[in-house]
Amino acid sequence: MRAILVLLIILVVVAIALVATGYINVDQTRQAALPKIEVKGGQAPAFDVQTANVSVHNETVQVPTVDVKKPR
């Protein structure tokens, strides 16, 4: 199994080297096209979701002040 893996790696490296040096030239002869797909009918799923009630209260909170003095 290891020998097959090593052989495949060597073949890939050789193929890359041949393409990089110009011995193998690959040209695209035809543009690709996506297949035409037609969708008819169907139905989206329905969900019944019940969530908890959330209430928001505005409150004023006292925040302490911090004085920072640099040492001289």
LINNORRA-V39423 format. One record per helix or strand of 3 or more residues. SS is the DSSP state (H for helix, E for strand). FROM is the first residue (numbers start at 0). TO is the last residue. If there is no record, write none. Layout:
SS | FROM | TO
SS | FROM | TO
//
This chain:
H | 1 | 20
//
